[in-house]
């Protein structure tokens, strides 16, 4: 069983502040790392799929980095807005496996 | 935009009932997946399908079966619902990747069905 951990489990951030959280995954046999945002009552929505060590991806105020050698990815949100309130999920794919292993998510609440 | 729809947002069934959860995607995706999500646990894969009439077990297939008679539709079946199958069920689809593994592609999710089994 693969261990994919996200921390913290939940987070409250003041509107306008920046924040970040972590996804840890096994460092061997890495193939891909996904990030999704899941707003309440909506479908999870893809943010990034990362495959290369050192990758940095950006989408508006949200960015992510990837370190496959040490087995972690950071998700950063700059200047948090109320619409950023959601659960952020990461999912790990190891080589030879067709199935993603999801973390339990970080629940982010932005305080106006 | 890819759209993945699920037949119900909320469903309440009784123990022992046969339950069908339907998922339809409109982008001609090859791969479809069924997950369940429970508090404190990550999304767990129940079954997935690469193609019509093909299915593969995921991590927790016990108590479930699936059907994929048409490319756009993937059904999850609870033959005899039990209370421990009370959960949020999510369907997802991906295109066939040009190379590599099916799981490398972005997954497009439906809005989920919250099933309660009494």
Interface residues (C-beta under 8 A of the other chain):
Chain A: X4 X31 X32 X34 X36 X41 X42 X43 X44 X45 X46 X49 X51 X89 X91 X93 X95 X96 X97 X98 X99 X100 X101 X102 X103 X104 X105
Chain B: X4 X35 X40 X41 X42 X43 X44 X45 X48 X56 X58 X59 X90 X100 X101 X102 X103 X104 X105 X106 X107 X108 X109 X110 X111 X112
